Every structure is written in C-alpha cells, then in structure tokens.
Amino acid sequence: MDSIEKILETFEPISLDEMDKVKLMDRTDTKFIFTADKLPCLLRKATEYYKVLTINNKR
C-alpha cells in the first residue's frame, strides 16, 4: 500500500495565488465516513479531479 504522502505527490499542485482565482462559492459539500485503510484508494481515484495546495514546496 502506498503512503499518503507518496500518493499526494501524484496530484497536480496549486498555489495560493491560483486558489484566489478558483470559484469556491458555488459548491456542494458531501461528507463520507470510511475506515483509514480506504483512504489511499480514494486518493488515487481523485488525482484527475483535484489539486493539492502547495506552499513553500510543502503539500
């Protein structure tokens, strides 16, 4: 199983400046409960749809 950090490295980064340009007000939040062992699989499936905030080369 890949570590969470290793999986997050596969996400496209986004900076704070880019985040300021993203329209965040028109959204729907949905929350799910799952066990921690499911997180790596979920993250791998999300890589093409989400970016990871990167500040000073840290995610």
CYANA upper distance limits for C-alpha pairs under 8 A (distance plus 0.5 A):
  1 MET  CA     40 PRO  CA      8.07
  2 ASP  CA      6 LYS  CA      6.89
  2 ASP  CA      7 ILE  CA      7.10
  2 ASP  CA     40 PRO  CA      7.38
  3 SER  CA      7 ILE  CA      6.90
  3 SER  CA     40 PRO  CA      7.83
  4 ILE  CA      8 LEU  CA      6.66
  4 ILE  CA     39 LEU  CA      8.47
  4 ILE  CA     40 PRO  CA      6.72
  5 GLU  CA      9 GLU  CA      6.87
  6 LYS  CA     10 THR  CA      7.64
  7 ILE  CA     11 PHE  CA      7.88
  7 ILE  CA     40 PRO  CA      7.69
  7 ILE  CA     43 LEU  CA      7.49
  7 ILE  CA     44 ARG  CA      7.12
  8 LEU  CA     43 LEU  CA      8.13
  8 LEU  CA     52 VAL  CA      7.73
  8 LEU  CA     59 ARG  CA      8.20
 10 THR  CA     47 THR  CA      7.49
 11 PHE  CA     47 THR  CA      5.73
 11 PHE  CA     48 GLU  CA      8.10
 11 PHE  CA     50 TYR  CA      7.68
 11 PHE  CA     51 LYS  CA      6.13
 11 PHE  CA     52 VAL  CA      6.60
 12 GLU  CA     47 THR  CA      8.11
 12 GLU  CA     50 TYR  CA      8.11
 12 GLU  CA     51 LYS  CA      5.54
 12 GLU  CA     52 VAL  CA      6.87
 13 PRO  CA     51 LYS  CA      5.93
 13 PRO  CA     52 VAL  CA      5.43
 13 PRO  CA     53 LEU  CA      6.38
 13 PRO  CA     54 THR  CA      6.33
 14 ILE  CA     18 GLU  CA      6.63
 14 ILE  CA     19 MET  CA      7.30
 14 ILE  CA     51 LYS  CA      6.49
 14 ILE  CA     52 VAL  CA      6.37
 14 ILE  CA     53 LEU  CA      5.42
 14 ILE  CA     54 THR  CA      6.35
 15 SER  CA     19 MET  CA      6.70
 15 SER  CA     53 LEU  CA      6.32
 15 SER  CA     54 THR  CA      5.96
 15 SER  CA     55 ILE  CA      7.02
 16 LEU  CA     20 ASP  CA      6.87
 16 LEU  CA     53 LEU  CA      7.62
 16 LEU  CA     54 THR  CA      8.06
 16 LEU  CA     55 ILE  CA      7.72
 17 ASP  CA     21 LYS  CA      7.53
 18 GLU  CA     22 VAL  CA      7.23
 34 PHE  CA     38 LYS  CA      7.23
 34 PHE  CA     39 LEU  CA      8.46
 35 THR  CA     39 LEU  CA      7.94
 38 LYS  CA     42 LEU  CA      6.86
 39 LEU  CA     43 LEU  CA      6.57
 40 PRO  CA     44 ARG  CA      6.71
 41 CYS  CA     45 LYS  CA      6.90
 42 LEU  CA     46 ALA  CA      6.87
 43 LEU  CA     47 THR  CA      6.98
 46 ALA  CA     50 TYR  CA      6.55
 47 THR  CA     51 LYS  CA      7.69
 52 VAL  CA     59 ARG  CA      6.96
 53 LEU  CA     59 ARG  CA      6.39
 54 THR  CA     58 LYS  CA      5.83
 54 THR  CA     59 ARG  CA      5.08
 55 ILE  CA     59 ARG  CA      7.08
